Amino acid sequence: MPQGTSEVAIVTGASAGIGAAVARRLAQDGFQVVLAARREDRLRELEQAIRAQGGGALAVPTDITRPEDCQNLVGKTTAAFGRIDVLVNNAGFGYRAPLELTPVDAIRRNFETNLFGPITLTQLVIPIMREQRGGCVINMSSLAGRIARPLSSVYDATKHALEAISDGLRAELAPFGIRVIVIEPGFIKTEFLDVALRGSSEFSDGNHLYAEFVEAAVSRDARFRRLAKEPELIADLVVKVVRARGAQYRYAAPGLARLVLGLKKVLPDGLFRRLFS
């Protein structure tokens, strides 16, 4: 593909779930999509699938906690396409465990992936977007960016921090025509919860202090998962946001997520916690 012939989007965490759905949808909308994640086999499969459907895709295996990988990702994107119009900071993971039992090293890993990785990539694309006099950074947050929950305080803290970074950065970049948008998914069918439970098991399994509490939380999670929507819903929202000039700063989806945020504003804190924590 000759440089500069179409818009270009980088999507991190593109190997599964929301990231893969966003990449496919952006490609359908005419973007050259650069796929970034650690699982190279899945990236290659998605790259081939997008190309088979007539879209443009470039797989770049990337660990966003490694600055050199982030530089390589941005460098290969500009070398291939000559521009970057959209950065979707979607890569992330969480733990589902009591804070007392979560090692500080694990907490640091969570912040490196969910916060410092997106910051590093954003810093790298800002000069490119500024020279283009436009661009869009989409930070994939969560309901957890607004509501902190037991057993999820570390992950929720990373998303709270990402939203704060987004709000401060938005005003800094507005003079250059660069938009910063936060999307807050909730109740979406992905691997997230299963990965969180597996990742937490190494330091929480066998501890009986919180066993009853954890069991109740897992049961509650299962009830909410029955209400979950497909990740394509978020992918459609991303394209809508990218195309909507004058878009609002923050979007929650699906509708149940907006309902929960609305209830948080009006219900007494104790009642809200009993319903959703």
C-alpha positions in Angstrom: 0.0 0.0 0.0 1.6 3.3 -1.0 2.1 5.8 1.8 -0.6 8.2 2.7 -3.3 6.6 0.6 -5.7 6.0 3.5 -6.2 6.5 7.2 -4.2 4.4 9.6 -5.1 3.0 13.0 -3.0 1.2 15.6 -5.0 -1.1 17.9 -3.3 -2.7 20.9 -4.6 -5.8 22.5 -5.7 -6.8 19.0 -5.3 -10.6 19.4 -8.8 -11.2 21.0 -12.0 -9.7 22.4 -12.6 -6.0 22.0 -9.3 -5.3 20.4 -9.8 -7.9 17.6 -13.4 -6.7 17.0 -12.2 -3.0 16.8 -9.5 -3.9 14.4 -11.9 -5.8 12.1 -14.5 -3.0 12.2 -11.9 -0.2 11.5 -10.6 -2.2 8.5 -14.2 -2.5 7.2 -14.4 1.3 7.5 -11.4 1.7 5.3 -8.6 2.0 7.7 -5.2 0.4 7.3 -5.1 -1.3 10.7 -1.9 -2.1 12.6 -2.4 -5.0 14.9 -0.4 -5.1 18.2 -0.4 -7.7 20.9 2.0 -10.3 22.3 0.4 -13.4 20.8 1.9 -13.4 17.3 -0.1 -16.5 16.1 -3.4 -14.8 16.8 -2.2 -11.5 15.2 -1.2 -13.3 12.0 -4.6 -15.1 11.9 -6.4 -11.8 12.2 -4.2 -10.1 9.7 -4.9 -12.8 7.2 -8.7 -12.7 7.9 -8.8 -8.9 7.4 -6.9 -9.1 4.2 -9.1 -11.9 2.9 -12.1 -9.6 3.3 -10.4 -6.9 1.3 -9.1 -4.8 4.2 -5.6 -3.6 5.0 -3.8 -5.0 8.0 -0.2 -5.2 9.4 0.6 -7.4 12.4 3.4 -6.2 14.7 3.9 -8.4 17.7 4.3 -6.0 20.6 4.7 -6.1 24.4 3.6 -2.5 25.3 5.4 -2.7 28.6 8.7 -2.7 26.7 9.6 0.9 25.4 11.6 -0.6 22.6 8.6 -2.6 21.4 6.5 0.5 21.4 9.1 2.4 19.4 9.2 -0.5 16.9 5.4 -0.5 16.6 5.2 3.2 15.8 8.3 3.0 13.5 6.9 0.1 11.5 3.6 1.9 11.2 5.0 5.1 9.8 7.5 3.2 7.5 4.6 1.2 6.0 1.9 3.9 5.8 3.5 7.3 6.4 1.0 8.4 9.0 -1.0 7.5 12.2 -4.5 8.8 12.5 -5.9 6.8 15.4 -4.4 5.1 18.4 -6.6 2.7 20.2 -5.0 1.9 23.6 -7.0 -1.2 24.3 -4.4 -3.7 25.7 -5.0 -4.5 29.4 -5.6 -7.1 32.0 -6.6 -7.4 35.6 -6.6 -9.5 38.8 -9.5 -10.7 40.8 -8.0 -11.1 44.3 -7.9 -9.3 47.6 -5.3 -6.5 47.8 -3.7 -8.1 50.9 -2.8 -11.2 48.8 -1.7 -9.4 45.6 2.1 -9.0 45.4 3.4 -5.6 44.8 5.3 -6.9 41.7 2.0 -8.0 40.3 0.5 -4.6 41.0 3.4 -3.0 39.1 2.9 -5.3 36.2 -0.8 -4.3 36.0 0.1 -0.6 36.0 2.9 -1.2 33.4 0.4 -2.7 31.0 -2.8 -0.7 31.7 -1.3 2.7 32.2 2.4 3.2 31.4 2.2 1.3 28.1 -0.6 3.5 26.8 1.3 6.6 28.0 4.4 5.5 26.2 2.6 4.9 22.9 0.6 8.1 23.2 3.9 10.1 23.7 5.3 8.5 20.6 2.3 9.2 18.3 1.7 12.8 19.5 4.5 14.4 17.4 3.2 12.5 14.3 -0.4 13.6 14.8 0.7 17.1 15.6 2.6 17.3 12.3 -0.5 16.0 10.5 -2.6 18.6 12.4 -5.0 16.0 13.6 -5.6 12.6 15.1 -7.5 10.7 17.7 -6.3 8.8 20.8 -8.9 6.4 22.2 -8.2 5.1 25.7 -10.2 1.9 26.5 -11.2 2.3 30.1 -14.0 0.4 31.7 -16.9 0.9 34.2 -14.0 0.2 36.6 -12.6 3.7 35.6 -15.6 5.2 37.5 -16.5 2.5 40.0 -14.0 0.7 42.2 -15.0 -2.8 43.4 -13.7 -5.3 46.0 -11.3 -7.9 44.6 -10.6 -5.6 41.7 -9.0 -2.5 43.4 -5.7 -2.8 41.5 -7.3 -3.1 38.0 -9.8 -0.4 38.9 -7.0 1.9 40.0 -5.2 1.5 36.7 -8.4 2.5 34.9 -9.1 5.5 37.2 -5.6 6.7 36.5 -6.0 6.2 32.7 -9.1 8.4 32.8 -7.3 11.1 34.7 -4.5 11.1 32.2 -7.0 11.3 29.4 -8.8 14.3 30.9 -5.6 16.2 31.5 -4.1 15.3 28.1 -7.3 16.3 26.2 -6.8 20.0 26.8 -3.1 19.8 26.1 -3.7 18.3 22.6 -6.8 20.2 21.6 -4.8 23.1 20.0 -3.2 20.6 17.7 -6.5 19.1 16.5 -5.8 15.8 18.4 -8.8 14.4 20.2 -8.7 12.2 23.3 -11.7 10.0 23.9 -12.4 7.5 26.8 -14.6 4.5 26.2 -16.0 2.6 29.2 -17.1 -0.9 28.3 -19.1 -2.9 30.8 -20.6 -6.4 30.6 -18.9 -7.5 27.3 -18.2 -11.1 26.3 -14.4 -11.4 26.4 -11.6 -13.5 28.0 -11.0 -10.8 30.6 -12.5 -12.4 33.7 -11.2 -15.9 33.0 -7.7 -14.5 32.5 -8.0 -12.4 35.7 -9.0 -15.5 37.8 -6.2 -17.6 36.3 -3.7 -14.8 36.9 -4.8 -14.4 40.5 -4.8 -18.1 41.4 -1.1 -18.3 41.9 -1.2 -16.0 44.9 -4.8 -16.3 46.1 -5.7 -20.0 45.8 -5.5 -21.9 49.1 -6.1 -18.8 51.3 -9.2 -19.3 53.4 -9.5 -15.8 54.9 -11.4 -14.5 51.9 -12.8 -17.7 50.5 -16.4 -17.0 51.2 -16.1 -13.4 50.0 -14.4 -14.5 46.7 -17.0 -17.3 46.2 -19.8 -14.8 46.5 -18.1 -12.4 44.1 -17.5 -15.1 41.5 -21.2 -16.1 41.7 -22.2 -12.4 41.2 -19.9 -12.1 38.2 -21.5 -15.1 36.6 -24.9 -13.5 36.9 -23.7 -10.3 35.2 -21.9 -12.3 32.5 -25.3 -13.6 31.3 -26.2 -10.0 30.5 -22.9 -9.4 28.5 -23.0 -8.1 24.9 -20.7 -9.0 22.0 -17.5 -7.0 21.6 -18.7 -5.8 18.2 -20.9 -3.4 20.0 -17.8 -1.6 21.3 -16.2 -1.9 17.9 -19.1 -0.1 16.3 -18.9 2.6 19.0 -15.2 3.2 18.3 -15.9 3.8 14.6 -18.7 6.1 15.4 -16.5 8.1 17.8 -13.7 8.3 15.3 -16.0 9.6 12.6 -18.0 12.0 14.8 -16.4 15.4 14.8 -17.3 17.2 18.0 -17.7 13.9 19.8 -18.2 13.9 23.5 -15.3 13.0 25.7 -16.5 9.8 27.4 -18.8 7.0 26.3 -20.1 4.0 28.3 -21.6 1.0 26.6 -23.8 -1.1 26.5 -26.9 0.4 27.9 -26.7 -1.5 31.2 -23.3 0.2 31.8 -24.9 3.6 31.4 -27.7 2.5 33.8 -25.2 1.5 36.5 -23.3 4.8 36.2 -26.6 6.6 36.5 -27.6 4.7 39.6 -24.3 5.4 41.2 -25.1 9.1 41.0 -28.5 8.8 42.6 -28.4 5.9 45.0 -27.0 6.1 48.5 -23.5 4.7 48.5 -24.4 1.8 50.9 -27.3 0.7 48.7 -25.3 0.9 45.5 -22.5 -1.2 47.1 -24.9 -3.9 48.2 -26.3 -4.1 44.6 -23.1 -4.0 42.6 -20.1 -4.9 44.8 
